[in-house]
């Protein structure tokens, strides 16, 4: 999934083009969500590949855990994170708010 494909393109005063930043949906808790304790060497993209068979969906896991830094591919070691189990509605809402 190319999550940047639908983002609008802007031009600044000097003529340089750039894409708008992505906005992420609120991800509600569900009883079917997975929880795990992060180990050394774990990465969000590896979790996405394991749980969703698509490493590009790492952003869903980060968005579901807003209390952690979002500028790293490594989840905090020793912390519990939530991995949403049902992602079709999350992807749909992402596409709607980023049109």
PDB file as gemmi writes it, atoms N, CA and C in Angstrom:
CRYST1    1.000    1.000    1.000  90.00  90.00  90.00 P 1                      
ATOM      1  N   UNK A   1       0.845  -1.184   0.000  1.00  0.00           N  
ATOM      2  CA  UNK A   1       0.000   0.000   0.000  1.00  0.00           C  
ATOM      3  C   UNK A   1       0.881   1.234   0.000  1.00  0.00           C  
ATOM      4  N   UNK A   2       0.701   2.091  -0.975  1.00  0.00           N  
ATOM      5  CA  UNK A   2       1.424   3.350  -1.010  1.00  0.00           C  
ATOM      6  C   UNK A   2       0.576   4.389  -0.304  1.00  0.00           C  
ATOM      7  N   UNK A   3       0.901   4.674   0.941  1.00  0.00           N  
ATOM      8  CA  UNK A   3       0.065   5.559   1.738  1.00  0.00           C  
ATOM      9  C   UNK A   3       0.226   7.023   1.388  1.00  0.00           C  
ATOM     10  N   UNK A   4       1.152   7.369   0.506  1.00  0.00           N  
ATOM     11  CA  UNK A   4       1.365   8.756   0.115  1.00  0.00           C  
ATOM     12  C   UNK A   4       0.731   9.106  -1.227  1.00  0.00           C  
ATOM     13  N   UNK A   5       0.176   8.119  -1.915  1.00  0.00           N  
ATOM     14  CA  UNK A   5      -0.287   8.324  -3.283  1.00  0.00           C  
ATOM     15  C   UNK A   5      -1.401   9.368  -3.396  1.00  0.00           C  
ATOM     16  N   UNK A   6      -2.296   9.458  -2.434  1.00  0.00           N  
ATOM     17  CA  UNK A   6      -3.424  10.375  -2.534  1.00  0.00           C  
ATOM     18  C   UNK A   6      -3.197  11.713  -1.836  1.00  0.00           C  
ATOM     19  N   UNK A   7      -2.025  11.923  -1.258  1.00  0.00           N  
ATOM     20  CA  UNK A   7      -1.777  13.187  -0.560  1.00  0.00           C  
ATOM     21  C   UNK A   7      -1.647  14.323  -1.567  1.00  0.00           C  
ATOM     22  N   UNK A   8      -2.240  15.471  -1.242  1.00  0.00           N  
ATOM     23  CA  UNK A   8      -2.155  16.593  -2.188  1.00  0.00           C  
ATOM     24  C   UNK A   8      -0.734  17.119  -2.325  1.00  0.00           C  
ATOM     25  N   UNK A   9      -0.440  17.663  -3.501  1.00  0.00           N  
ATOM     26  CA  UNK A   9       0.866  18.254  -3.774  1.00  0.00           C  
ATOM     27  C   UNK A   9       0.712  19.768  -3.769  1.00  0.00           C  
ATOM     28  N   UNK A  10       1.597  20.447  -3.037  1.00  0.00           N  
ATOM     29  CA  UNK A  10       1.583  21.900  -2.934  1.00  0.00           C  
ATOM     30  C   UNK A  10       2.857  22.457  -3.553  1.00  0.00           C  
ATOM     31  N   UNK A  11       2.829  23.734  -3.856  1.00  0.00           N  
ATOM     32  CA  UNK A  11       4.007  24.435  -4.349  1.00  0.00           C  
ATOM     33  C   UNK A  11       4.248  25.622  -3.438  1.00  0.00           C  
ATOM     34  N   UNK A  12       5.504  25.768  -2.943  1.00  0.00           N  
ATOM     35  CA  UNK A  12       5.812  26.907  -2.080  1.00  0.00           C  
ATOM     36  C   UNK A  12       6.145  28.136  -2.926  1.00  0.00           C  
ATOM     37  N   UNK A  13       6.470  29.255  -2.275  1.00  0.00           N  
ATOM     38  CA  UNK A  13       6.717  30.525  -2.967  1.00  0.00           C  
ATOM     39  C   UNK A  13       7.875  30.449  -3.949  1.00  0.00           C  
ATOM     40  N   UNK A  14       8.856  29.579  -3.696  1.00  0.00           N  
ATOM     41  CA  UNK A  14      10.002  29.471  -4.601  1.00  0.00           C  
ATOM     42  C   UNK A  14       9.774  28.440  -5.712  1.00  0.00           C  
ATOM     43  N   UNK A  15       8.583  27.868  -5.782  1.00  0.00           N  
ATOM     44  CA  UNK A  15       8.262  26.924  -6.839  1.00  0.00           C  
ATOM     45  C   UNK A  15       8.561  25.468  -6.511  1.00  0.00           C  
ATOM     46  N   UNK A  16       9.069  25.217  -5.306  1.00  0.00           N  
ATOM     47  CA  UNK A  16       9.366  23.837  -4.930  1.00  0.00           C  
ATOM     48  C   UNK A  16       8.071  23.117  -4.572  1.00  0.00           C  
ATOM     49  N   UNK A  17       7.933  21.908  -5.102  1.00  0.00           N  
ATOM     50  CA  UNK A  17       6.730  21.101  -4.841  1.00  0.00           C  
ATOM     51  C   UNK A  17       6.960  20.179  -3.652  1.00  0.00           C  
ATOM     52  N   UNK A  18       5.911  19.946  -2.883  1.00  0.00           N  
ATOM     53  CA  UNK A  18       5.982  19.025  -1.752  1.00  0.00           C  
ATOM     54  C   UNK A  18       4.605  18.439  -1.493  1.00  0.00           C  
ATOM     55  N   UNK A  19       4.598  17.276  -0.865  1.00  0.00           N  
ATOM     56  CA  UNK A  19       3.333  16.623  -0.499  1.00  0.00           C  
ATOM     57  C   UNK A  19       2.950  17.022   0.917  1.00  0.00           C  
ATOM     58  N   UNK A  20       1.670  17.066   1.158  1.00  0.00           N  
ATOM     59  CA  UNK A  20       1.160  17.342   2.501  1.00  0.00           C  
ATOM     60  C   UNK A  20       1.503  16.175   3.412  1.00  0.00           C  
ATOM     61  N   UNK A  21       1.587  16.423   4.684  1.00  0.00           N  
ATOM     62  CA  UNK A  21       1.833  15.350   5.646  1.00  0.00           C  
ATOM     63  C   UNK A  21       0.611  14.462   5.793  1.00  0.00           C  
ATOM     64  N   UNK A  22       0.860  13.204   6.031  1.00  0.00           N  
ATOM     65  CA  UNK A  22      -0.240  12.245   6.199  1.00  0.00           C  
ATOM     66  C   UNK A  22      -0.911  12.462   7.551  1.00  0.00           C  
ATOM     67  N   UNK A  23      -2.212  12.264   7.577  1.00  0.00           N  
ATOM     68  CA  UNK A  23      -2.973  12.300   8.825  1.00  0.00           C  
ATOM     69  C   UNK A  23      -3.422  10.875   9.123  1.00  0.00           C  
ATOM     70  N   UNK A  24      -3.368  10.504  10.382  1.00  0.00           N  
ATOM     71  CA  UNK A  24      -3.678   9.129  10.764  1.00  0.00           C  
ATOM     72  C   UNK A  24      -4.977   9.068  11.550  1.00  0.00           C  
ATOM     73  N   UNK A  25      -5.788   8.050  11.311  1.00  0.00           N  
ATOM     74  CA  UNK A  25      -7.059   7.934  12.025  1.00  0.00           C  
ATOM     75  C   UNK A  25      -6.855   7.474  13.467  1.00  0.00           C  
ATOM     76  N   UNK A  26      -7.846   7.780  14.288  1.00  0.00           N  
ATOM     77  CA  UNK A  26      -7.877   7.211  15.637  1.00  0.00           C  
ATOM     78  C   UNK A  26      -8.186   5.729  15.480  1.00  0.00           C  
ATOM     79  N   UNK A  27      -7.460   4.907  16.201  1.00  0.00           N  
ATOM     80  CA  UNK A  27      -7.651   3.459  16.105  1.00  0.00           C  
ATOM     81  C   UNK A  27      -8.266   2.968  17.412  1.00  0.00           C  
ATOM     82  N   UNK A  28      -9.552   2.642  17.398  1.00  0.00           N  
ATOM     83  CA  UNK A  28     -10.213   2.217  18.635  1.00  0.00           C  
ATOM     84  C   UNK A  28      -9.721   0.843  19.094  1.00  0.00           C  
ATOM     85  N   UNK A  29      -9.805   0.657  20.392  1.00  0.00           N  
ATOM     86  CA  UNK A  29      -9.435  -0.641  20.973  1.00  0.00           C  
ATOM     87  C   UNK A  29     -10.498  -1.663  20.640  1.00  0.00           C  
ATOM     88  N   UNK A  30     -10.040  -2.900  20.387  1.00  0.00           N  
ATOM     89  CA  UNK A  30     -10.956  -4.016  20.154  1.00  0.00           C  
ATOM     90  C   UNK A  30     -10.476  -5.215  20.956  1.00  0.00           C  
ATOM     91  N   UNK A  31     -11.403  -6.048  21.352  1.00  0.00           N  
ATOM     92  CA  UNK A  31     -11.046  -7.243  22.121  1.00  0.00           C  
ATOM     93  C   UNK A  31     -10.151  -8.192  21.336  1.00  0.00           C  
ATOM     94  N   UNK A  32     -10.178  -8.090  20.034  1.00  0.00           N  
ATOM     95  CA  UNK A  32      -9.383  -8.991  19.201  1.00  0.00           C  
ATOM     96  C   UNK A  32      -7.953  -8.496  18.949  1.00  0.00           C  
ATOM     97  N   UNK A  33      -7.602  -7.294  19.446  1.00  0.00           N  
ATOM     98  CA  UNK A  33      -6.245  -6.768  19.255  1.00  0.00           C  
ATOM     99  C   UNK A  33      -5.219  -7.678  19.917  1.00  0.00           C  
ATOM    100  N   UNK A  34      -4.015  -7.660  19.353  1.00  0.00           N  
ATOM    101  CA  UNK A  34      -2.898  -8.416  19.919  1.00  0.00           C  
ATOM    102  C   UNK A  34      -2.053  -7.491  20.787  1.00  0.00           C  
ATOM    103  N   UNK A  35      -1.492  -8.047  21.851  1.00  0.00           N  
ATOM    104  CA  UNK A  35      -0.590  -7.291  22.720  1.00  0.00           C  
ATOM    105  C   UNK A  35       0.681  -8.106  22.893  1.00  0.00           C  
ATOM    106  N   UNK A  36       1.795  -7.407  22.857  1.00  0.00           N  
ATOM    107  CA  UNK A  36       3.061  -8.115  23.075  1.00  0.00           C  
ATOM    108  C   UNK A  36       4.070  -7.181  23.727  1.00  0.00           C  
ATOM    109  N   UNK A  37       5.076  -7.784  24.333  1.00  0.00           N  
ATOM    110  CA  UNK A  37       6.177  -7.038  24.946  1.00  0.00           C  
ATOM    111  C   UNK A  37       7.313  -6.992  23.928  1.00  0.00           C  
ATOM    112  N   UNK A  38       7.799  -5.804  23.645  1.00  0.00           N  
ATOM    113  CA  UNK A  38       8.843  -5.619  22.638  1.00  0.00           C  
ATOM    114  C   UNK A  38      10.193  -6.114  23.149  1.00  0.00           C  
ATOM    115  N   UNK A  39      10.889  -6.777  22.274  1.00  0.00           N  
ATOM    116  CA  UNK A  39      12.211  -7.306  22.569  1.00  0.00           C  
ATOM    117  C   UNK A  39      13.259  -6.529  21.772  1.00  0.00           C  
ATOM    118  N   UNK A  40      14.509  -6.663  22.175  1.00  0.00           N  
ATOM    119  CA  UNK A  40      15.602  -6.023  21.463  1.00  0.00           C  
ATOM    120  C   UNK A  40      15.627  -6.534  20.017  1.00  0.00           C  
ATOM    121  N   UNK A  41      15.765  -5.620  19.069  1.00  0.00           N  
ATOM    122  CA  UNK A  41      15.814  -5.979  17.664  1.00  0.00           C  
ATOM    123  C   UNK A  41      14.464  -5.992  16.969  1.00  0.00           C  
ATOM    124  N   UNK A  42      13.360  -5.866  17.721  1.00  0.00           N  
ATOM    125  CA  UNK A  42      12.037  -5.816  17.097  1.00  0.00           C  
ATOM    126  C   UNK A  42      11.894  -4.515  16.315  1.00  0.00           C  
ATOM    127  N   UNK A  43      11.103  -4.581  15.242  1.00  0.00           N  
ATOM    128  CA  UNK A  43      10.837  -3.396  14.428  1.00  0.00           C  
ATOM    129  C   UNK A  43       9.370  -3.395  14.020  1.00  0.00           C  
ATOM    130  N   UNK A  44       8.823  -2.182  13.859  1.00  0.00           N  
ATOM    131  CA  UNK A  44       7.426  -2.066  13.477  1.00  0.00           C  
ATOM    132  C   UNK A  44       7.142  -2.716  12.124  1.00  0.00           C  
ATOM    133  N   UNK A  45       8.050  -2.577  11.177  1.00  0.00           N  
ATOM    134  CA  UNK A  45       7.807  -3.174   9.865  1.00  0.00           C  
ATOM    135  C   UNK A  45       7.815  -4.698   9.918  1.00  0.00           C  
ATOM    136  N   UNK A  46       8.631  -5.256  10.819  1.00  0.00           N  
ATOM    137  CA  UNK A  46       8.645  -6.716  10.970  1.00  0.00           C  
ATOM    138  C   UNK A  46       7.351  -7.209  11.617  1.00  0.00           C  
ATOM    139  N   UNK A  47       6.830  -6.442  12.585  1.00  0.00           N  
ATOM    140  CA  UNK A  47       5.533  -6.797  13.167  1.00  0.00           C  
ATOM    141  C   UNK A  47       4.448  -6.741  12.092  1.00  0.00           C  
ATOM    142  N   UNK A  48       4.455  -5.681  11.275  1.00  0.00           N  
ATOM    143  CA  UNK A  48       3.441  -5.536  10.232  1.00  0.00           C  
ATOM    144  C   UNK A  48       3.517  -6.692   9.241  1.00  0.00           C  
ATOM    145  N   UNK A  49       4.712  -7.104   8.919  1.00  0.00           N  
ATOM    146  CA  UNK A  49       4.866  -8.243   8.011  1.00  0.00           C  
ATOM    147  C   UNK A  49       4.339  -9.524   8.650  1.00  0.00           C  
ATOM    148  N   UNK A  50       4.624  -9.701   9.936  1.00  0.00           N  
ATOM    149  CA  UNK A  50       4.177 -10.913  10.636  1.00  0.00           C  
ATOM    150  C   UNK A  50       2.661 -10.956  10.804  1.00  0.00           C  
ATOM    151  N   UNK A  51       2.054  -9.833  11.193  1.00  0.00           N  
ATOM    152  CA  UNK A  51       0.624  -9.831  11.498  1.00  0.00           C  
ATOM    153  C   UNK A  51      -0.264  -9.501  10.298  1.00  0.00           C  
ATOM    154  N   UNK A  52       0.266  -8.703   9.337  1.00  0.00           N  
ATOM    155  CA  UNK A  52      -0.550  -8.264   8.204  1.00  0.00           C  
ATOM    156  C   UNK A  52      -0.019  -8.767   6.855  1.00  0.00           C  
ATOM    157  N   UNK A  53       1.104  -9.462   6.853  1.00  0.00           N  
ATOM    158  CA  UNK A  53       1.760  -9.895   5.617  1.00  0.00           C  
ATOM    159  C   UNK A  53       2.091  -8.725   4.688  1.00  0.00           C  
ATOM    160  N   UNK A  54       2.358  -7.550   5.297  1.00  0.00           N  
ATOM    161  CA  UNK A  54       2.703  -6.362   4.515  1.00  0.00           C  
ATOM    162  C   UNK A  54       3.508  -5.412   5.396  1.00  0.00           C  
ATOM    163  N   UNK A  55       4.821  -5.355   5.199  1.00  0.00           N  
ATOM    164  CA  UNK A  55       5.647  -4.493   6.053  1.00  0.00           C  
ATOM    165  C   UNK A  55       5.348  -3.008   5.888  1.00  0.00           C  
ATOM    166  N   UNK A  56       4.714  -2.605   4.785  1.00  0.00           N  
ATOM    167  CA  UNK A  56       4.410  -1.187   4.583  1.00  0.00           C  
ATOM    168  C   UNK A  56       3.282  -0.697   5.491  1.00  0.00           C  
ATOM    169  N   UNK A  57       2.625  -1.600   6.187  1.00  0.00           N  
ATOM    170  CA  UNK A  57       1.535  -1.209   7.102  1.00  0.00           C  
ATOM    171  C   UNK A  57       2.036  -0.955   8.525  1.00  0.00           C  
ATOM    172  N   UNK A  58       3.329  -0.739   8.683  1.00  0.00           N  
ATOM    173  CA  UNK A  58       3.916  -0.449   9.999  1.00  0.00           C  
ATOM    174  C   UNK A  58       3.264   0.754  10.656  1.00  0.00           C  
ATOM    175  N   UNK A  59       2.813   1.703   9.862  1.00  0.00           N  
ATOM    176  CA  UNK A  59       2.227   2.931  10.399  1.00  0.00           C  
ATOM    177  C   UNK A  59       0.967   2.656  11.221  1.00  0.00           C  
ATOM    178  N   UNK A  60       0.263   1.568  10.935  1.00  0.00           N  
ATOM    179  CA  UNK A  60      -0.933   1.230  11.718  1.00  0.00           C  
ATOM    180  C   UNK A  60      -0.544   0.922  13.153  1.00  0.00           C  
ATOM    181  N   UNK A  61       0.524   0.187  13.332  1.00  0.00           N  
ATOM    182  CA  UNK A  61       0.970  -0.177  14.678  1.00  0.00           C  
ATOM    183  C   UNK A  61       1.451   1.057  15.427  1.00  0.00           C  
ATOM    184  N   UNK A  62       2.169   1.938  14.751  1.00  0.00           N  
ATOM    185  CA  UNK A  62       2.619   3.171  15.403  1.00  0.00           C  
ATOM    186  C   UNK A  62       1.424   4.037  15.782  1.00  0.00           C  
ATOM    187  N   UNK A  63       0.452   4.168  14.880  1.00  0.00           N  
ATOM    188  CA  UNK A  63      -0.733   4.982  15.160  1.00  0.00           C  
ATOM    189  C   UNK A  63      -1.559   4.408  16.311  1.00  0.00           C  
ATOM    190  N   UNK A  64      -1.511   3.101  16.497  1.00  0.00           N  
ATOM    191  CA  UNK A  64      -2.266   2.456  17.575  1.00  0.00           C  
ATOM    192  C   UNK A  64      -1.577   2.606  18.933  1.00  0.00           C  
ATOM    193  N   UNK A  65      -0.344   3.103  18.928  1.00  0.00           N  
ATOM    194  CA  UNK A  65       0.434   3.256  20.155  1.00  0.00           C  
ATOM    195  C   UNK A  65       0.993   4.674  20.243  1.00  0.00           C  
ATOM    196  N   UNK A  66       0.121   5.679  20.357  1.00  0.00           N  
ATOM    197  CA  UNK A  66       0.573   7.068  20.276  1.00  0.00           C  
ATOM    198  C   UNK A  66       1.438   7.531  21.457  1.00  0.00           C  
ATOM    199  N   UNK A  67       1.512   6.760  22.506  1.00  0.00           N  
ATOM    200  CA  UNK A  67       2.316   7.196  23.652  1.00  0.00           C  
ATOM    201  C   UNK A  67       3.817   7.024  23.410  1.00  0.00           C  
ATOM    202  N   UNK A  68       4.184   6.362  22.325  1.00  0.00           N  
ATOM    203  CA  UNK A  68       5.594   6.156  22.004  1.00  0.00           C  
ATOM    204  C   UNK A  68       6.022   7.072  20.861  1.00  0.00           C  
ATOM    205  N   UNK A  69       7.326   7.316  20.767  1.00  0.00           N  
ATOM    206  CA  UNK A  69       7.869   8.141  19.693  1.00  0.00           C  
ATOM    207  C   UNK A  69       7.504   7.555  18.337  1.00  0.00           C  
ATOM    208  N   UNK A  70       7.242   8.432  17.388  1.00  0.00           N  
ATOM    209  CA  UNK A  70       6.868   7.968  16.051  1.00  0.00           C  
ATOM    210  C   UNK A  70       7.992   8.150  15.040  1.00  0.00           C  
ATOM    211  N   UNK A  71       9.149   8.568  15.490  1.00  0.00           N  
ATOM    212  CA  UNK A  71      10.242   8.819  14.551  1.00  0.00           C  
ATOM    213  C   UNK A  71      11.283   7.705  14.548  1.00  0.00           C  
ATOM    214  N   UNK A  72      10.889   6.518  14.944  1.00  0.00           N  
ATOM    215  CA  UNK A  72      11.808   5.388  14.971  1.00  0.00           C  
ATOM    216  C   UNK A  72      11.097   4.135  14.473  1.00  0.00           C  
ATOM    217  N   UNK A  73      11.846   3.272  13.824  1.00  0.00           N  
ATOM    218  CA  UNK A  73      11.252   2.004  13.389  1.00  0.00           C  
ATOM    219  C   UNK A  73      11.299   0.955  14.498  1.00  0.00           C  
ATOM    220  N   UNK A  74      11.985   1.313  15.597  1.00  0.00           N  
ATOM    221  CA  UNK A  74      12.139   0.378  16.710  1.00  0.00           C  
ATOM    222  C   UNK A  74      11.165   0.712  17.830  1.00  0.00           C  
ATOM    223  N   UNK A  75      10.334  -0.232  18.213  1.00  0.00           N  
ATOM    224  CA  UNK A  75       9.462   0.009  19.370  1.00  0.00           C  
ATOM    225  C   UNK A  75      10.298  -0.011  20.647  1.00  0.00           C  
ATOM    226  N   UNK A  76       9.790   0.609  21.700  1.00  0.00           N  
ATOM    227  CA  UNK A  76      10.556   0.656  22.948  1.00  0.00           C  
ATOM    228  C   UNK A  76      10.704  -0.732  23.579  1.00  0.00           C  
ATOM    229  N   UNK A  77      11.921  -1.124  23.789  1.00  0.00           N  
ATOM    230  CA  UNK A  77      12.223  -2.442  24.355  1.00  0.00           C  
ATOM    231  C   UNK A  77      11.618  -2.568  25.751  1.00  0.00           C  
ATOM    232  N   UNK A  78      10.975  -3.699  26.008  1.00  0.00           N  
ATOM    233  CA  UNK A  78      10.385  -3.980  27.313  1.00  0.00           C  
ATOM    234  C   UNK A  78       8.999  -3.405  27.521  1.00  0.00           C  
ATOM    235  N   UNK A  79       8.486  -2.645  26.550  1.00  0.00           N  
ATOM    236  CA  UNK A  79       7.153  -2.041  26.658  1.00  0.00           C  
ATOM    237  C   UNK A  79       6.122  -2.895  25.935  1.00  0.00           C  
ATOM    238  N   UNK A  80       4.898  -2.835  26.423  1.00  0.00           N  
ATOM    239  CA  UNK A  80       3.799  -3.539  25.771  1.00  0.00           C  
ATOM    240  C   UNK A  80       3.235  -2.652  24.667  1.00  0.00           C  
ATOM    241  N   UNK A  81       3.029  -3.239  23.489  1.00  0.00           N  
ATOM    242  CA  UNK A  81       2.379  -2.500  22.414  1.00  0.00           C  
ATOM    243  C   UNK A  81       1.157  -3.268  21.942  1.00  0.00           C  
ATOM    244  N   UNK A  82       0.278  -2.517  21.310  1.00  0.00           N  
ATOM    245  CA  UNK A  82      -0.964  -3.079  20.776  1.00  0.00           C  
ATOM    246  C   UNK A  82      -0.841  -3.186  19.266  1.00  0.00           C  
ATOM    247  N   UNK A  83      -1.263  -4.302  18.737  1.00  0.00           N  
ATOM    248  CA  UNK A  83      -1.296  -4.509  17.288  1.00  0.00           C  
ATOM    249  C   UNK A  83      -2.756  -4.750  16.911  1.00  0.00           C  
ATOM    250  N   UNK A  84      -3.372  -3.782  16.233  1.00  0.00           N  
ATOM    251  CA  UNK A  84      -4.772  -3.963  15.846  1.00  0.00           C  
ATOM    252  C   UNK A  84      -4.943  -5.188  14.958  1.00  0.00           C  
ATOM    253  N   UNK A  85      -5.997  -5.928  15.215  1.00  0.00           N  
ATOM    254  CA  UNK A  85      -6.217  -7.170  14.463  1.00  0.00           C  
ATOM    255  C   UNK A  85      -7.059  -6.953  13.218  1.00  0.00           C  
ATOM    256  N   UNK A  86      -7.933  -5.960  13.248  1.00  0.00           N  
ATOM    257  CA  UNK A  86      -8.820  -5.705  12.109  1.00  0.00           C  
ATOM    258  C   UNK A  86      -8.398  -4.385  11.476  1.00  0.00           C  
ATOM    259  N   UNK A  87      -7.792  -4.456  10.292  1.00  0.00           N  
ATOM    260  CA  UNK A  87      -7.199  -3.250   9.735  1.00  0.00           C  
ATOM    261  C   UNK A  87      -7.921  -2.686   8.514  1.00  0.00           C  
ATOM    262  N   UNK A  88      -8.894  -3.376   7.973  1.00  0.00           N  
ATOM    263  CA  UNK A  88      -9.542  -2.887   6.752  1.00  0.00           C  
ATOM    264  C   UNK A  88     -10.215  -1.531   6.977  1.00  0.00           C  
ATOM    265  N   UNK A  89     -10.900  -1.351   8.101  1.00  0.00           N  
ATOM    266  CA  UNK A  89     -11.540  -0.063   8.399  1.00  0.00           C  
ATOM    267  C   UNK A  89     -10.505   1.033   8.646  1.00  0.00           C  
ATOM    268  N   UNK A  90      -9.369   0.668   9.230  1.00  0.00           N  
ATOM    269  CA  UNK A  90      -8.305   1.642   9.491  1.00  0.00           C  
ATOM    270  C   UNK A  90      -7.751   2.162   8.170  1.00  0.00           C  
ATOM    271  N   UNK A  91      -7.490   1.269   7.242  1.00  0.00           N  
ATOM    272  CA  UNK A  91      -6.962   1.664   5.934  1.00  0.00           C  
ATOM    273  C   UNK A  91      -7.983   2.509   5.177  1.00  0.00           C  
ATOM    274  N   UNK A  92      -9.244   2.125   5.236  1.00  0.00           N  
ATOM    275  CA  UNK A  92     -10.297   2.888   4.573  1.00  0.00           C  
ATOM    276  C   UNK A  92     -10.380   4.296   5.139  1.00  0.00           C  
ATOM    277  N   UNK A  93     -10.387   4.436   6.457  1.00  0.00           N  
ATOM    278  CA  UNK A  93     -10.467   5.750   7.076  1.00  0.00           C  
ATOM    279  C   UNK A  93      -9.226   6.592   6.747  1.00  0.00           C  
ATOM    280  N   UNK A  94      -8.052   5.967   6.736  1.00  0.00           N  
ATOM    281  CA  UNK A  94      -6.828   6.677   6.354  1.00  0.00           C  
ATOM    282  C   UNK A  94      -6.983   7.262   4.952  1.00  0.00           C  
ATOM    283  N   UNK A  95      -7.461   6.456   4.023  1.00  0.00           N  
ATOM    284  CA  UNK A  95      -7.630   6.930   2.646  1.00  0.00           C  
ATOM    285  C   UNK A  95      -8.641   8.063   2.547  1.00  0.00           C  
ATOM    286  N   UNK A  96      -9.691   8.018   3.365  1.00  0.00           N  
ATOM    287  CA  UNK A  96     -10.705   9.061   3.327  1.00  0.00           C  
ATOM    288  C   UNK A  96     -10.140  10.370   3.863  1.00  0.00           C  
ATOM    289  N   UNK A  97      -9.447  10.342   4.993  1.00  0.00           N  
ATOM    290  CA  UNK A  97      -8.967  11.605   5.581  1.00  0.00           C  
ATOM    291  C   UNK A  97      -7.748  12.173   4.879  1.00  0.00           C  
ATOM    292  N   UNK A  98      -7.153  11.403   3.983  1.00  0.00           N  
ATOM    293  CA  UNK A  98      -5.981  11.899   3.251  1.00  0.00           C  
ATOM    294  C   UNK A  98      -6.263  12.102   1.765  1.00  0.00           C  
ATOM    295  N   UNK A  99      -7.512  12.320   1.408  1.00  0.00           N  
ATOM    296  CA  UNK A  99      -7.844  12.577  -0.004  1.00  0.00           C  
ATOM    297  C   UNK A  99      -7.554  14.012  -0.347  1.00  0.00           C  
TER     298      UNK A  99                                                      
END                                                                             
